[in-house]
Amino acid sequence: MTTFILIFAFLFGLVFGSFFNVLIYRLPLGKSIIKPGSACPNCGNPIKWYHNIPVLSYIILGGRCAHCRVRISLRYPLVELLTGALFALTVGVYSADIARLTITLYLVSILLVVTFIDFAHRIIPDEISISGMILAPIVSTIFPSIHTEMLFAIRPAEAGQFAFINGLLACLVGMLVGGGVVYLVGLIGKAVFRKEAMGFGDVKLMALLGGFMGWQSILFVFFLGCIFGSVIGIIFWIVTKDRYIAFGPFLAMGALVMLFLKPQIIQFTFYTYPEFLRGLLLY
C-alpha cells in the first residue's frame, strides 16, 4: 500500500464527504438530493463551484458564506475530513479484497450520514435503511465471501458451488439477529419504563448492518453501542439535562469498531473461553 494511494483515497473521501453533507441537510427535510444545486441555507444564493471545494473553501472563506457572511456550520468540514480519513483507513485495511473494500466503503458512508442526521433530528431516513436492507441479500448472494459464519455445518471455504446459499443465509440470519435484538430490547424497555426505549429506525439500521456484517459482528455492534451510549449519554445528561439521546450514532460507532477491529475485539473478549466457543465465534 503506497502513500499515494492512501492520499488519493483521502481526497476521494473529501469529495464524497461534500456530497454526504447534502444528504445530511436535505434527507430529513424531504428535499431532492439532485436539484437545485448547493445554496446558502440563510440567503439562498447559489454556491459557486470554487466556493464548494471540500475543506479548502471553508478555510479560505473563513467559515462564512461568500454572500451574506453568515457563519457556516463546522459540521461541513468535519464530515468531509471524517469521510476522507475513514476512506483512507478502509483502503489501507481492505485493499486486498475488492468486494470487502467496496462494501466497507458503502457501510462507512451510510454510518457517517446516519450519525449526523440522527444526532440532529433523531431520525434515521428510510431512504438509507430500507435500500440497504434490500441491497444486503443481493450483495451477499453475489459475493458470499464477505460472510465468514458457519451455517448448517457448512464452512464458507467448503461450500463450493453452494457458497451463494451460505452468503444469503448468513445475510438473512444477520438481519434477523440485528433487527431482532434491538426490537426485543425496545419491547422490554417499553414494558419496564412505560415509554418508547428504542426507535424503529434503530431496528432497521441494525437489520441493514446485520445483513452485511453477520450475526456475530452485529451482537458486538449492539454491545459496543450500549457501552458508548451509556458513557456519552451520562456526560450529555450532565451537560444538557436531556435524558433522551439518539442511539443511532452509538450503533454507528460500534459498527465502525467492528469493521476495522473485529479480530482484535473477538480475541480480547473470548481468549479465556473454551476452544469450542472461540471456534464458533471466529468462523
Secondary structure, 3 states (H helix, E strand, C coil): CCHHHHHHHHHHHHHHHHHHHHHHHHHHHCCCCCCCCCECCCCCCECCHHHCCCCHHHHHCCCECCCCCCECCCHHHHHHHHHHHHHHHHHHHHCCCHHHHHHHHHHHHHHHHHHHHHHHHCCCCHHHHHHHHHHHHHHHHHCHHHCCCCECCECHHHCHHHHHHHHHHHHHHHHHHHHHHHHHHHHHHHHHHCCCCCCHHHHHHHHHHHHHHCHHHHHHHHHHHHHHHHHHHHHHHHHHCCCCCCCHHHHHHHHHHHHHHHHHHHHHHHCCCCHHHHHHHHC
